Amino acid sequence: MEQDAEPRLVIRHGHATGSVVLICLFGELDLNTTALLRETIVQVVSRPRERRRLILDLSALTHCDNAGLFTLLGICQALDAVGITVSIAWTGDIADAAIEQANLLDRLPLRPF
């Protein structure tokens, strides 16, 4: 009998304070896991309107590619357009290298917390 494979991307979220939600990504952010990221963020932001700021932690990513980063960029831009602030507060070596390689340093909302 085949065992279930572990998920390639795990996303955990919870309230940091009041209107701030912390979202932590663990594992691989790539073309095959972007749907999970989109679905999770839609679920989080569709809850009560007082949640107007998301803080992302990418420091536990073990793989990150252009598809994942450009999906993340699109999510950040869409949320900004509806008044939800997104900050990428922690990255780590894997995400840092991928962000630099994709030339997204000045396009993603990289803000230390």
Secondary structure, DSSP 8 states (H G I E B T S, - for coil): -------SEEEEEEEEETTEEEEEEEEEESTTTHHHHHHHHHHHHTS-TT--EEEEEEEEEEEE-HHHHHHHHHHHHHHHHTT-EEEEEE--HHHHHHHHHTT-TTTS-B---
